[in-house]
Amino acid sequence: MTSGFALVARFELYDEAAAEAFDVLVEQALADIRVHEPGTLEYIVHTVPDEPLTRVFYELYEDQAAFDRHQEQPHTRYFMTETEQHISALHVTFLRADAGKGPMAN
């Protein structure tokens, strides 16, 4: 049996300037997530080799309620509002853990 609530978000950015501005906003958001969101277990931002305008987020929360609290945070709302100007596409995939190894895999 596994638990938690996870998603993958893929952000496509307009250009290099947009990517730089987006990365600054990510760092600001991460600082607040680390301090204010104990239910956010993993929040990992990846760059993609050979795709410099792509960022992929892996997010793992204790449960749906922790994700909902994340969405309501002022820093999350600010991040989503401010990044809109830099994003050409956003794809979000919600995940269900069926098996695995890690802190949320029982």
N, C-alpha and C positions, 0 to 999 in steps of 0.2 A: 504494500500500500504506500502511496506517495501523497504528499500534501504540498501546499503552497499555491501561489498564483503567479504565473509567469507570462512574459510576452517578449517578442522581438520587434523592434521598430527600426525601419530602414529609412534614413533621411537622405534625399538627393539634394545637393546644394547647387545654387546657380553658377557660381564661379569661385575662384580662389579667394577673392575678397569676402564673399559670403561665407566660405568655409572658415576663414580666420575669425570672423565675427561670431559665427556659430560656436566655434570652439571656446571662445571667451565666455559666452553665455553658458555653455556646458560646465565649465569650471566653477562659475558662480553658483549654478544650481547644485552641483555636487557638494559644495561646501555646506549648503543648508541641508541637503539630504542626509549627509553624514551626522549632523548635529541633531536634527529635528525629527528624523524618521526611523525609529527603532524597528518598525515593521517592514522596512525596506531592507531585505537581506542581501541582495546583490543588485548593483546598478552599474553595469560595466559598459563603457563606450569603446567601440572598436573602430579603427580605420580599416579600409579594405585595400590590400595591395593592388596596384594598377588601377584603382578607382579613387583618385584623390578627392573627389567631390562627394563621396559617400561616407556616411557614419552609420554604424549599426549598434543599437543599444540592446543589451540583454538585461532584463529586469525581473527580479524574483522577490516576491512579497510573501509574508507569512500566510496571508489569505486574501480573499476578495476585499474584506473590510480595510486591510492595510493599503491595498491599491487605491481604494476609494479615498482614503485619507490623504494619500500621496497626491491624487488628482485635485484635492481641495486646498492644498497648501499654497500660500501666496507665492512662494518661490517657483512652484510648478506652473502656476497660472502666468506668472511673469515670463518664465522661460518660453512657454508655448506662444504667448502673444508676441514677444520680441523676435522669436525665431521665424515666424511666418514670412517675414520679408526676405529671408535667406534660403527658403526651401522651395525647390521646384516640384518635389514629390515626397510623400510620406506614406509608407506602407506599414501597417501594424498587424502582427500575427499573434493572437492569443494562443497559449500553449497549455496542454494538459500533460502532466508527467505520468507516464505509465510504468516506468522502471528507471533505475539509475543508481548512481553512487554520489552521495553528497549529504549535506546537512538536512535536506528536506526529503531525502529518499529513505523510507523506512523499510 
